[in-house]
Amino acid sequence: MFRKLKQQRLQQKIEQTSREPIYSFEDLLKTCELSSDFEAFKHQKDSSFTIYYYASIIKPEILHDEVLPALENNPHTSLTELKQLIPIENTLLTNSIEKLMDGLMRGGILIKTNHTSDLFLFIQQNMLRIGP
């Protein structure tokens, strides 16, 4: 119940501060960064991947047990290949900023690579074991 209330407050805060529609990934980041618990995590300095998520919603074990090993062992792979390496069903390759915003607000994990600016790997909340 506390997690749901926190998600609702976070969504209200973002909706109140979002006056213009979000058209780009940069706009998405600016909006998400309004929250103090929004994280952008790069596992290694030379890695081309950055992971984005709300820390208050995602269990650190999910990142450490299921996402980071795939990135650690394959730091320069494509998003398509990475999708196959992460042991979570229903990961989604998308370029829809609206889907990403909605999914992050619902507790998903977004992975971006420096190699592509318009394609993102998204791990949907309903596939994750969520909670503090």
C-alpha positions as CSV (number, residue, x, y, z in Angstrom):
1,M,0.0,0.0,0.0
2,F,2.8,2.4,0.8
3,R,4.5,1.7,-2.5
4,K,1.3,2.4,-4.4
5,L,0.8,5.7,-2.5
6,K,4.4,6.7,-3.3
7,Q,3.9,5.9,-7.0
8,Q,0.7,8.0,-7.0
9,R,2.5,11.0,-5.4
10,L,5.4,10.7,-7.8
11,Q,3.0,10.6,-10.8
12,Q,1.2,13.7,-9.5
13,K,4.4,15.5,-9.0
14,I,5.6,14.9,-12.5
15,E,2.2,15.7,-14.0
16,Q,2.1,19.0,-12.1
17,T,5.5,20.0,-13.3
18,S,5.1,18.8,-16.9
19,R,3.6,21.7,-18.7
20,E,4.7,20.7,-22.2
21,P,4.4,17.3,-23.9
22,I,7.4,15.1,-23.8
23,Y,8.8,14.7,-27.3
24,S,12.4,13.5,-26.8
25,F,14.4,11.4,-24.5
26,E,16.1,14.5,-23.1
27,D,12.7,15.9,-22.2
28,L,11.9,12.5,-20.5
29,L,15.1,12.7,-18.5
30,K,14.4,16.3,-17.4
31,T,11.0,15.3,-16.2
32,C,12.1,12.2,-14.4
33,E,15.0,14.0,-12.7
34,L,12.5,16.2,-10.9
35,S,12.2,13.2,-8.5
36,S,15.0,12.8,-6.1
37,D,14.8,9.0,-6.3
38,F,15.3,8.8,-10.1
39,E,18.5,7.0,-10.9
40,A,20.8,6.9,-13.9
41,F,23.3,4.2,-13.4
42,K,26.3,3.3,-15.6
43,H,27.9,0.0,-14.4
44,Q,31.3,0.6,-15.9
45,K,33.0,3.7,-17.2
46,D,33.6,2.2,-20.6
47,S,30.2,0.6,-20.8
48,S,27.9,1.9,-23.5
49,F,24.8,1.2,-21.4
50,T,23.0,3.4,-18.9
51,I,20.2,2.1,-16.7
52,Y,17.3,4.4,-15.6
53,Y,14.8,3.6,-12.9
54,Y,13.1,4.9,-9.8
55,A,15.1,3.6,-6.8
56,S,12.1,3.7,-4.4
57,I,10.3,1.2,-6.6
58,I,12.9,-1.2,-7.9
59,K,14.6,-3.8,-5.6
60,P,18.4,-3.5,-6.0
61,E,18.5,-7.3,-6.1
62,I,16.7,-7.3,-9.5
63,L,19.4,-5.1,-11.0
64,H,22.3,-7.1,-9.4
65,D,20.9,-10.6,-10.0
66,E,19.2,-10.2,-13.4
67,V,20.2,-7.1,-15.3
68,L,23.8,-6.3,-14.3
69,P,25.3,-9.7,-15.1
70,A,24.1,-9.5,-18.7
71,L,25.7,-6.0,-19.0
72,E,28.9,-7.0,-17.2
73,N,29.5,-10.0,-19.4
74,N,28.6,-8.2,-22.6
75,P,29.4,-4.5,-22.2
76,H,29.4,-3.6,-26.0
77,T,26.5,-5.7,-27.3
78,S,23.5,-4.4,-29.1
79,L,20.1,-3.8,-27.3
80,T,18.6,-6.6,-29.4
81,E,21.3,-9.1,-28.2
82,L,21.0,-7.7,-24.6
83,K,17.3,-8.4,-24.7
84,Q,18.0,-12.1,-25.2
85,L,20.6,-12.2,-22.5
86,I,18.5,-10.7,-19.7
87,P,16.6,-13.5,-18.0
88,I,13.3,-11.6,-17.7
89,E,10.3,-12.3,-20.0
90,N,8.6,-9.6,-22.0
91,T,11.3,-7.1,-22.3
92,L,10.4,-4.6,-24.9
93,L,12.5,-2.8,-27.5
94,T,10.8,0.5,-28.2
95,N,11.3,4.1,-29.4
96,S,8.0,5.4,-27.9
97,I,8.8,8.1,-25.4
98,E,5.2,7.9,-24.0
99,K,5.6,4.2,-23.3
100,L,8.9,4.8,-21.6
101,M,7.5,7.6,-19.4
102,D,4.4,5.5,-18.4
103,G,6.5,2.4,-17.8
104,L,9.1,4.2,-15.6
105,M,6.3,5.7,-13.6
106,R,4.9,2.2,-13.1
107,G,8.2,0.9,-11.8
108,G,10.0,-0.4,-14.9
109,I,13.7,-0.3,-15.9
110,L,14.9,1.5,-19.0
111,I,18.2,0.6,-20.6
112,K,19.8,2.9,-23.2
113,T,23.0,2.5,-25.2
114,N,25.2,5.2,-26.6
115,H,25.1,3.4,-30.0
116,T,21.5,4.2,-30.8
117,S,19.6,7.4,-29.9
118,D,16.1,6.3,-30.7
119,L,15.8,2.7,-29.5
120,F,15.5,1.6,-25.9
121,L,15.2,-1.6,-24.0
122,F,12.4,-1.6,-21.4
123,I,11.8,-4.1,-18.7
124,Q,8.1,-3.9,-17.7
125,Q,7.1,-3.5,-14.1
126,N,4.8,-6.5,-14.1
127,M,7.7,-8.8,-14.9
128,L,9.8,-7.6,-12.0
129,R,9.7,-8.6,-8.3
130,I,9.1,-5.1,-7.0
131,G,9.2,-3.6,-3.5
132,P,11.5,-2.4,-0.8
